[in-house]
Amino acid sequence: MNATTIGALLPAVPLLAGLAGLLLPPSPAGSTLGESTARRTAAALGVAGAAGALGLAVALLVTLDGPAESSTTWIELGGLTVTLGVRLDGAAALVAVAVTTVALAVQIYSTGYLRQGPPDEPDHRYPPYAAQVSLFTAAMLLVVVSGDLILLLVGWEVMGLCSYLLIAHDRRLPEAPAAAMKAFLVTRVGDVGFLLGIALLGVSAGSFRIADVLAHDHSSATLTAACLLLLAGVAGKSAQFPLHTWLPDAMAGPTPISALIHAATMVAAGVYAVTRLWPLFEATPIALIVLGVMASVTLLLGALAATAQDDIKRVLAWSTVSQIGYMTGALAVGSPPAALFHLLTHAAFKALLFLAAGAVIHAVGTTVMSRMGGLRHSMPVTFWCTLVGLGALAGVPPLSGFWSKEGVLAAAEQAALHGDGPAPAWLGWLVWLAGLVGVAVTAWYATRLLLRTFFGAPRTPLAQPHDPPAVLRWPVLALAVPAALLGLAGFPGWFSRHLQSTPPTAPDTVSDLLPPDGLIHLTPTVLLPLALLVIGAGLAWAGWRRGGGADPATALGPLRPVFARAFRLDDVQHTLVVRPTTAAARMARTTDERVVDGAVTGTGRAASALGGGLGVLHRAALPRAAAAVLAGALLIGLAAALIGATA
């Protein structure tokens, strides 16, 4: 089986599993006697689909010896060509492995996590849940391997639909439907720009095939407009400022879905889309400047907001916003390999952290850290796995996040100090300084999460918390391995070569976008982020010790409510967008009901009243009717006589 065939099968396998799962009936509501046949079948389909996709992704990674592409014409309409096909390279293969690995872990984990709902009854909606996870995975894989922008757009939009369904999975939570609707609408705002950007590129090139779009000589104005419109979609899907507000609220969904959205699908799609079309962005300095400013603001916004959250899932959600800012910052300074490297390590440690948080929530029955504490001894496996994940998030060497984050900082440093890459030097300074501040803040809130959850004394009586059962424990343990070790693959070698954005011109050369020494940059400047890491973690530890186990966030003082509300940007969005839109909709409804409908109803009522009056006259008694006829005849005769006299 050749590489292009494997690439075509990658999204097809979970797609078939998802479609088959949608045909299954829900488990009987209220049943507590074992698992239904539909539930067992749904679990088998979900796990088998994810495992099959993972096997294909690994096979693609092993067999792919260079860029490969295959396509066939699907539609020709008005001089525009839409094709069906795949476009494969090392980066696509690695991202596919990351997506399918996390998807398999989530499918296995969900079989145990969704076994019992909040009221201790089986989740009878598990079959559609498992099918929607499979469709979500298939949509992301379609984005990864697609060789045509329209096909990529299909996967992009299906992800948005699946995220809506999965976030709103638990209908018993009042906040879940609202969070799902918010995620759907906010990302749709960005997707309008994404669609228009794709349309501009396709019309300009006469084809939506990615190879044709990249090879075409677009005008400067078209390219700038298209790239800026594409960035709107990236901001929505990847939760970047100012379209980031949906992601923290999406924590109303099940914890495994949070892991899937944050680690491997949805938020990673925007970063991957930019790398897919990198030559277009590289030729558009204005788009890179917008991307760099957006990345810097998002990086700091997410990190600062994470410092004041009390919900463990919201801390991790805001950390995702911040870490995606590192990836988009690397793209802005001209280093797609560094962005992809951090995307892959982030997929490992963020999936680990969410699934470990799910184990904690499963044990203690709450997501609020102020009601946790002292879990280090009762949940040792979860503690050590969380420690690995938080260490990778903060950038503790030699865990994976250290190497990939250092790659981003090194790329920004080179752009700032030496003007390397397509971005201006000042943008390199902006991304570099924001990244350094982010290192200290990330270390602070990661340490706070660890202390508040696992150290000190339990703050509320708990029903003997313990490590999760095997079906929840093994996915967490499996993800701890790449979270700890994946960063070492960034040294020069096979892994680094797979992250090249363009193939080398000769076997002994490398891409212009990939430094000769691979993805690892160990220079004396690495001491600066390490020092900031120690300072951030030390401040959180000192605040916790000084307060006798109190929340270190109390040191934030009056800034705490500001950070907790993420600078009230959600309120600003509600005031400037939601309220005017709601008011306009209410006015349109009132106008339609009272003016348009009123005019129609009034005309009908007037005609009815006139007809009723005439009907009353027609129903007059015979003497009155005869008198009226005679009077009318007399008037007509009189009028005729007068007219004849005047003539």
N, C-alpha and C positions, 0 to 999 in steps of 0.2 A: 504494500500500500504506500503510495507516494505522499509527499508532504501536503500537497494541495487537497488530496482526498481526505486526509486526516483533518485538515483545517475546516473543510466543509462539514465533516461529521461532528466537530466539536460542539457547535450550538444545537445540532440536530438531536443528539442523544438526550440532553436534559429537556429539550422541547417536547420530544415524544413522551418522556416520563411525565412531564407536567400536564400534557393534554390527556393522557390516560388517567392521571390522578383526578382531573376535573370531572371525569365521568363517574367517579365513585360517589355513593351517597354519604352524607354526614353520618358520624357515629350517633347511635340513639341518645338523645338528650336525657339526662338524669340517670343513665345506667351506670351502676357501680360494680357490675359483675364482669370483671375482666375486660379485655380489649375486644372491640368489635372486629369483624372480618375486614370491614372497610378501613379501619384504622391500621391494622396490620399490613394490609395491601398497600395503603398509602405510604407507610413508612418504608416498606420494601422498595416501592417504585422510586421514592425520593432518594434513598441511600444508593440504590443501584444506578440511577441516572447520574448522580454526582460522582460516584466511583468510576463509572464508565467514562465520563468526561475527563476525570483526572487521569485515567489510564491513557486516553487519547492525547491529552496535553503533554504528558511525559514522553509518549512516543513521538510527538511532534518535536519536542525539544531535542530528543536524541537523534532523530533522523534528519532534521533540518540542517543542511550544510551551507546555506546561504539564502538570500532573499528569494522568495518564490511567489508566483502570482498566476492565477487562472481565472478567467472570466468568460462569460457568454452574454450576448445581448439579450436583454429582457424586453425592453420597450424602446421604441424610437418615436418620439412625439415632437413635432415642430422643430426638427433639427437637433433635438436633444436626445442623448443616448443614456439609458439607464441599464446597468449591467448587473448580473448575478455572478458573484465570484469572491475569491479570497485574496488577501494580500498579506503575506507572511514574512516575518523576519525574526531574529533572535529575541527582540524585545517583546513581540507579540506572543511568542512561545512562553517566555518567562512569566508574563502577566497572566496568560491562560493557566499556567500551573498554579499561580497564587490564587486566582479566582476559584478554581475547582477544588483546591485544598481547603480553603475556608468554607466553601459551599458544602463539601463532604463533612467537615467538622460540625457545621451548623445543623445539617440534616440528622446526623447521629445524635448530637446533643439535644435536639428538639424532641426526639422520641421520648426522652426522659423528662425534659424540662416542662413540656406541655402535657405530661401525663395527668397532672393534678392542677386544676384551676384554683383561683382564689377561694371559692367556697368549698374546697376539697371535693370537687366532683370532676370526672374526666372531661377534658376539653373535646366536646363532640364536634367541633369544627376543625379538628386536626387534618382530615383528608384534604379539604381545599387549601389549608395552610401549606402542607407539604408540596402540593402541586404548584402553588404560587411561588414557593421558593425555587422550584425547578425552573419555572418560566423566568423568574428573575435572573437565575444563573445563565440560562440560555440567551437572554437579552444582552447581558454583559459580554458573553462570549461572542455574540454577533458583532458587537461594537469592536471587540478586540481583533477579529479576523477579517472583517468586512473589507472588500476592495472597492466599494462604491459608496458614495456619500449618502445616497438615498437608503441603501441597505443599512448603513450606520445609523441613519436617522430613525429607521424602524426600531432597531434595538434600543436606541436612546429613549424613544417614547414609550416602548413597552416597559422599560425599567421604571419610568415615572408612574405608569398605571399599577405595576406590581407593588411599588413602594406604598401607594395609597391603600391598596387592599391589605397589605401586611401590617402597616402601622395601625390600621383600624381593626386588626384581627379580633381583639378582645372587646366585644361590644358592651361588656359589663362595666368597662371603665368609661366614665363620662367624658374624659379628656381625649380619649383615643380617636373618635371620629373627627373632632375639631382639629387635632394635630395632623391627621391624615389629609384633611381638606386643605389645611394651611400648606403642607408640604407639596401637595399637588398644584395649588394655585401659584405659589411663589416660584416653583421650578418652571411652571408653564410660562411665566413672564419672561424668564430667560430663554426658554425654548422658542419663543416667537423670534427673538433675535437670531438664535441658532439656525432656525429654518430659513430666515431671510438671507443669512450669510451663505448657507449652502446653495440657495437659489442663485445668488449673485455669482458664485464661483462656477456653478454648472452652466449658466447662461453665457458667461464669459468664455469658458473653455469649450462649449458645445457638447459637453459630456459630464456626467457625474462620476465617472470612474476616477478614483483617487490618483492613479498614475497620470491620467490625462490632465487633471486639474493641476497637479504639481508641475507638469512639463510645460503647461501653457504660459505664454508671456502676457500676464494680466497687466492692465494699466495700473498706475500707482493709486489712482483714486478708487478704483474697484477693489484693489487688494486691501487698501486701508479700511474701506467701509466693510468689506466682508470679514476681515479679521476682528474688527471691533464688534461686529454683530455676533460672531462666533464666541467672543469672550463673554457676551451676555449669557449664553447658554452654559458656558463653563462656570460662571459665577453662580448660576442657579443650581446646577447639578452638584458642583463641588463645594457648595455652601461657603462661597467667598463674599466678602463685603461688596455691595450692600444687600445681596440676596442670601444671606447666611441664616436668617432668623428662623427658618423652618427646622433646622437640624436639631437643636436642643429640645424642641417640643416633640420631635419624632421619637423621643425616649418613651413615649406612652405605649409604643409597640412592644412586643415580646423581646426580651433581652437577646435571644439568638438572632433576631432580625436586626437589632442594633449592631451586632457584630458583623453581619453580612453587609449592611449598608455602609458602615464606617470603614471596614477593612478592605473589601474586595470589589464591591459594586457601587454604583451610584456616585459617591463622592470621588472615587478614583477615575470615573469615566471622563470627567472634564480634563484632568491632567493628561490622561492617555490621549484624548482627542487632539490636544495641542501638540503632543509629540508626534502624532500621526501626520499632522499637517505642518510640521516644524519649518520646512523651507519657506512656506508662505509667511509665517510669523517672523522668521529671521530676516526677511526682506521688508518688514514693516516696522520701523523703529517706533512709530507712534503706538502701535498695539503693544509692543514690549514695554514701553513706558507705562501705559495704563495697567498692564498686567503686573508690573513690578510695584507700582503704588498700591494697587489692590492687594497684592500679596503681603506687603509690609503692614498695611493697616489690619488685615485679617489675622496675621500672625500674632500681633500684639493684642488685638481685641480678644481673640479666642483664649490666649494665655491668661490675660488679666481676668476675664470673666470666669475662668476655671478656678481661680483662687478663692472665690467667695461662695461657691455652690455647696449645699449640704446634701444634695442627692448624688449618690455615687455615680449613677449613669450620666447625669448632667455634667459632672466633672470630666468624664471621659468624652462626652459629646463636644464640649468646648475645646478639649485638647485636640480632637480631630480637626476642628476648624483651624486651630493654630498650626498643626502639622501639615495640613494641606497648603497653608500659607508658605511653609518652607519649600514645598514642591513647586508651587507656582513661582516663587521667588527664584528658584534655580532655573526655571524656564526663562524668566525675564532677563537673567544675566547671561543667557546663552548656553546652558548646560543641560540638555535633555537627559543625558545619561545619569547625572546626579539626581535629577527629579525622579526618574524611573527607579533608581537604586533606593531612594528613600520611600517611594511608593511600595516597593516590594517588602522592605523591612517593616514599614508601618503596617502593612497588611498582616504580618505575622504577629507583632506585639500588640496591635490594637484588637485583633480577634481574640488573642489570649486574654487580654485585660477584660473585655466584655464578657467572655464566657466564664472567667474567674469571678467577675462581679455577679454574674448570674448564679454561680454556686453559693456565694455569700447570701444573696437575696433569697435563694431557695432555702437556705438554712435558717435565716433569722426572720424572714417574712417581712422585710422592709427594705427600702432603697435609701433611707435616710441615715447618714453617717453618725449623726448625733445620738442615734439609738443603737449604735454598734459598739465596737471596742472589745479588746481582750480575746479576739478570735485566733490569735497566733498559736495558742496551744491546742485549742479544740479543733482547728482546721489547718493542720500543718502543711498538707499538700497544696491546698489553695493559697496559703500564705507564701510559700516559696515560689509558686508559679506567678503570683501577683508581684512578688519582689522582682522576679526576672523581667516581667512586662513593664513595670514602672521604671526599672533601671534602664531598659532599652528606650523607653519613652524619654527619659531625662537625658540620655546620652552617656551613661556610665560605661567606661571601657571595661572589658572588650565586648560588651553586648552589641547587638546588631545596630541599634539606633545611634550608637556613638559613631560608627564608621560612616553611615549614610548621612547623618546630620553634618558631620565634619566635611563630607564631600560638598554639601550645599554651601557651607560657610566658606570653604576654600574657593569655590567657583565665584562667589560674591566678592571675596577678597581680591581675587585676580582681576575681576572686572573693575573694582574700585581703585586698586593701586597701579595696575598696569594697563587698564583700558582694554582688556581682553574681551572678545565677544562682540556681538552686535549692539549691546546696550551702552548708553553713555556712562561715563565714570560715576557721575553723581547717583545714578540709579543703583550701581554696584554698592556705593557707600550706604544708601538707604536700606537695601536688602541686608547687607552685612551687619549693620548696627542693629536693625530690628531683630535679626537672627540671634545676635549675641545677647541682647536683652531677653529674648525669648528663652534662651538656655537657662538663665538664672530663674526666671519666673516658672518655667516648666519644672525645674528641680524643686522649687518651693512647693508647688501644689501637688506634685507627685509624692513628696515626703509627707505632706499633710494628709493626703489620702491614706497612705500606708499607716501612719500613726493613729489616725482617727478610727480606722477600721480594725486594725489587728493588735494594737498595743493598748496599754492601760487596762483599766477595769471595765467590765461590761456596764454600760450605762442604763440598761433596762433588763429586767429578768427575761432570759431567753430559754426556750425549751430545748436545752442540751444541743447546741449547734455542733455539727460534725461535718467532715468532708463529704462531698456528694457521692452518690452511688457511681458504680463503674461507668455507666453509660454517659454520665456527665463528666467524670474525672478523666477518662482517657483522652477525649478531644483536647482538654486543657493541657494535659501532659504532653501530647503530641505537638501542640503549637508552641510549647515552651522551648522546644529544640531549635526551630528556625529563629525564634525571637532572640535566643542567646547566640546562635552561631552563624546566622546568615550573613552578617556583616563581613565576616572573614572572607567571603567569596568575592569581595570587592577588590582584592589584590589582583595584579595583572594576571590574566589567564583566560580560561574558557568563559567564565561568567561575564567578565568585563567585555569580552569581544561580542557577546550576545546583546549587549546594551548599546552598541553603536547605532547611531541614527542613520548613517550611510555606510555602505560596505566599503572596505579598504580598496584602494586602487591596485594594490599589489599585496602578496602574502606577507611581506615584511613591513608594511606600513599600516597605519591606523587612521581612523576617521579624523577629520579636522575637529569634530565635536568631542572627541575622546582624548584626554591627555595621554601621553605615551606611558605614564606610570600607572595606568588603570584608574580605578575609582577611589583609591585610598590616597590621601594627601597628608602624610605625617611630616609636618614642618614645625619649627619652633612656635609658630602662631597657634598651634593646637593647645598650648598651655593656657591661652586666654579663655576659651570656652570651658576648659576644665576648672580653672579658677572660679569662673562664674557659677559653674555647677555646684562646686563645694560651698560657695557663699550662699546660694539659694537654698540648698538642702540644710546647711548649717543654721540659717535664720529660722527656717520652719522648725527644726529640732529644738533650737534654743527657746523659741516661743512656746513650744509644747511643754518643755521642761520647766520653764519659768512659771507657767500658769498651772503647774501641777496636773498636767494632762488635759488642760483646757484647749479649746480650738485655737490654733495659731492665727486664724483669720481675724480674731479680735484685735490683733495688732494693726489691721487695716483702718480701724477707726471709722471716720465718716465716709471713707471711700468704699467700705464694704457694701452698703446697699447699692452704690453706683456700679460697682463691679458685678454684684449679684444680678443686676438687671441689664448687664452688658451695655452700660452707658445709655440705657433707655432707648436704644435704637429701635427696638421692637415697638415701643410706644410712639416714636416718631413716625415709623412706617404706618402704624395704625391711624395716627392723626392725619398724615398727609395723603395716604392712599386709601385705607380701608373706609374711614368715615366719609370722605367725599364720594367714593364709589357707592357706598350704601345709601348716602343721601340722594345721589343722582338716580339710583335705582328706585328709591322710594318715590321721588318726584315723577319719574317716568311711569311708575305704576299708578300714581294718583291721577296723572294726566290721562292715562289710558282709560282708567275707570270712570273719571268724572267728566272729561272733555270728549274723548272719542266715543267711549261707550255711552256717555250722557247724551251726545248729539244723536247717536243712532237710536237710543231708547226714547229720547224726547220726540224724535220724528215719528216713531211708531206710536207713541202715546197720542200725539196730536192727530195723526191720521185716524186712530181708533176713536178719539173723541169726536172728530168731525163726522165720521161714519155713524157714530152713535146718535149724534144730533139729527143727521139726515134720516136715520132709521126712526127716530121718534116722530119726525114730521110725517114720514110715510105711514106710520101706524095711527094717524089721526082718524077720528070717527067720520062716517059718511057725510053728515050735514056740514061739518067743518071742512072736509075735503072739497065738497061741491062748492061751498062758498069761496074757498081759496081759488078753485079753478075759474069760477065766474069773475072773481076779482082780478085774476091775472088776465083773463080775456078782455075785461073792461079796460085795464091799463094798456094792454097791447093795442086795442082799438083806438083809445085816446091818443096814444103816441103816434099811431099811423095818421090820425086825423090832423094832428098838429104838424107833422112833417109834411103832409099834403098841402096844408094851408100855407105854410111858409114857402113851399116850392112854387 
